[in-house]
Amino acid sequence: MQQRLKPLSPATVNADTPCTGHCSTALGDDVCRSCLRTFDEITRWVEMNEEERRAVNLRIALTQCETLRQA
């Protein structure tokens, strides 16, 4: 059975942190395997404004959608 995805748009993406508490960048990864943020995005998160955070979360959501499509 194919999973239906909700329509993705900037309006449906919030600015909440995607952190799951299992950061793999501490192990040397350039991109966290848990939240899919880059090391730079993780370290700058507290300095980012809401628009920047939404942009990061939109990129993550698009990455997840593409992964699901390929599965």
KEMAR-312900 format. One line per 5 residues: their letters; for each residue x negated, y negated, z of N, C-alpha, C. Coordinates in Angstrom, 1 decimal. Layout:
N
a = X/Y/Z/X/Y/Z/X/Y/Z | ...
end
This chain:
71
mqqrl = -0.8/1.2/0.0/0.0/0.0/0.0/-0.9/-1.2/0.0 | -0.6/-2.2/-0.9/-1.4/-3.4/-1.0/-1.0/-4.4/0.0 | -2.0/-5.0/0.7/-1.7/-6.0/1.7/-1.4/-7.3/1.1 | -0.3/-8.0/1.5/0.1/-9.3/1.0/-0.6/-10.4/1.8 | -1.3/-11.3/1.1/-2.0/-12.4/1.8/-1.1/-13.6/1.8
kplsp = -1.2/-14.4/2.9/-0.5/-15.6/2.9/-1.2/-16.6/2.0 | -0.4/-17.5/1.3/-1.0/-18.5/0.5/-2.0/-19.3/1.3 | -3.2/-19.5/0.7/-4.2/-20.2/1.3/-4.3/-21.6/0.7 | -4.3/-22.6/1.6/-4.5/-24.0/1.2/-5.1/-24.7/2.4 | -5.8/-25.9/2.1/-6.4/-26.6/3.2/-5.4/-26.9/4.3
atvna = -4.1/-27.1/4.0/-3.1/-27.4/5.0/-2.9/-26.2/6.0 | -3.1/-25.0/5.5/-2.9/-23.8/6.4/-4.1/-23.5/7.2 | -5.2/-24.2/7.0/-6.5/-23.9/7.7/-6.7/-24.9/8.9 | -6.9/-24.4/10.1/-7.1/-25.2/11.2/-8.5/-25.5/11.5 | -8.8/-26.3/12.5/-10.2/-26.6/12.9/-10.7/-25.9/14.1
dtpct = -9.9/-24.8/14.5/-10.4/-24.0/15.7/-11.6/-23.3/15.4 | -12.4/-23.0/16.4/-13.6/-22.3/16.2/-13.3/-20.8/15.8 | -14.1/-20.3/14.8/-13.9/-18.9/14.4/-14.7/-18.0/15.2 | -15.4/-18.5/16.2/-16.4/-17.7/17.0/-15.6/-16.5/17.7 | -16.3/-15.3/17.6/-15.7/-14.2/18.3/-16.5/-13.7/19.5
ghcst = -17.6/-14.5/19.7/-18.5/-14.1/20.9/-19.5/-13.0/20.6 | -19.7/-12.7/19.4/-20.6/-11.6/19.0/-21.5/-12.1/17.9 | -22.3/-13.1/18.2/-23.1/-13.8/17.1/-24.3/-13.0/16.7 | -24.4/-12.7/15.4/-25.5/-11.9/14.9/-26.6/-12.8/14.4 | -26.5/-14.1/14.5/-27.6/-15.0/14.1/-28.7/-14.9/15.1
algdd = -28.3/-14.5/16.4/-29.3/-14.4/17.4/-30.2/-13.2/17.1 | -29.8/-12.3/16.2/-30.6/-11.2/15.7/-31.3/-11.4/14.5 | -31.2/-12.7/14.0/-32.0/-13.1/12.8/-31.2/-13.2/11.5 | -29.9/-12.9/11.6/-29.0/-13.1/10.4/-28.8/-14.5/10.0 | -28.8/-14.9/8.7/-28.6/-16.2/8.3/-27.1/-16.6/8.4
vcrsc = -26.3/-15.6/8.3/-24.8/-15.7/8.4/-24.3/-14.8/9.4 | -23.5/-15.2/10.4/-23.0/-14.4/11.4/-22.1/-13.3/10.8 | -22.3/-12.1/11.2/-21.4/-11.0/10.7/-20.0/-11.1/11.3 | -19.9/-11.7/12.5/-18.6/-11.8/13.1/-17.7/-12.9/12.7 | -18.2/-14.1/12.7/-17.4/-15.3/12.3/-17.7/-15.8/10.9
lrtfd = -18.7/-15.3/10.3/-19.1/-15.7/8.9/-19.6/-17.1/8.7 | -19.9/-17.8/9.8/-20.6/-19.1/9.7/-22.1/-18.9/9.5 | -22.6/-19.9/8.9/-24.1/-20.0/8.8/-24.7/-20.4/10.1 | -26.0/-20.2/10.3/-26.7/-20.7/11.5/-26.5/-22.2/11.6 | -26.6/-22.9/10.5/-26.5/-24.4/10.6/-25.1/-24.8/11.0
eitrw = -24.1/-24.1/10.5/-22.7/-24.4/10.9/-22.4/-24.1/12.3 | -23.0/-23.0/12.8/-22.9/-22.7/14.3/-23.5/-23.7/15.1 | -24.7/-24.1/14.8/-25.4/-25.1/15.7/-24.8/-26.5/15.6 | -24.3/-26.8/14.4/-23.7/-28.2/14.3/-22.2/-28.3/14.7 | -21.5/-27.1/15.0/-20.1/-27.1/15.2/-19.6/-28.2/16.2
vemne = -20.3/-28.4/17.3/-19.8/-29.3/18.3/-20.0/-30.8/17.8 | -20.8/-31.0/16.8/-21.0/-32.3/16.2/-20.1/-32.6/15.0 | -19.5/-31.6/14.5/-18.6/-31.7/13.3/-17.3/-32.4/13.7 | -16.8/-33.2/12.7/-15.4/-33.7/12.9/-14.4/-32.7/12.4 | -13.2/-32.9/12.6/-12.1/-32.0/12.3/-12.1/-31.6/10.8
eerra = -12.4/-32.6/9.9/-12.4/-32.3/8.5/-13.5/-31.3/8.1 | -14.7/-31.5/8.7/-15.8/-30.6/8.4/-15.5/-29.2/8.9 | -14.9/-29.1/10.1/-14.6/-27.8/10.7/-13.6/-27.1/9.8 | -12.6/-27.9/9.3/-11.6/-27.3/8.4/-12.2/-26.8/7.1 | -13.2/-27.5/6.6/-13.9/-27.1/5.4/-14.7/-25.8/5.6
vnlri = -15.3/-25.7/6.8/-16.0/-24.4/7.1/-15.0/-23.3/7.2 | -13.9/-23.5/7.9/-12.9/-22.4/8.0/-12.2/-22.1/6.7 | -12.1/-23.0/5.8/-11.5/-22.8/4.5/-12.5/-21.9/3.7 | -13.8/-22.2/3.8/-14.8/-21.4/3.1/-14.8/-19.9/3.6 | -14.6/-19.8/5.0/-14.6/-18.5/5.6/-13.3/-17.7/5.1
altqc = -12.2/-18.4/5.1/-10.9/-17.8/4.7/-11.0/-17.3/3.2 | -11.6/-18.2/2.4/-11.8/-17.8/0.9/-12.7/-16.6/0.8 | -13.8/-16.5/1.6/-14.7/-15.4/1.6/-13.9/-14.1/2.0 | -13.1/-14.2/3.0/-12.4/-13.1/3.5/-11.4/-12.6/2.4 | -10.7/-13.5/1.8/-9.7/-13.2/0.7/-10.4/-12.5/-0.4
etlrq = -11.6/-13.0/-0.8/-12.3/-12.3/-1.9/-12.8/-10.9/-1.5 | -13.2/-10.7/-0.3/-13.6/-9.4/0.2/-12.4/-8.5/0.2 | -11.2/-8.9/0.6/-10.0/-8.1/0.5/-9.6/-7.7/-0.9 | -9.8/-8.7/-1.8/-9.5/-8.4/-3.2/-10.4/-7.3/-3.8 | -11.6/-7.3/-3.4/-12.6/-6.4/-3.9/-12.4/-5.0/-3.3
a = -11.8/-4.9/-2.2/-11.6/-3.6/-1.5/-10.6/-2.7/-2.2
end
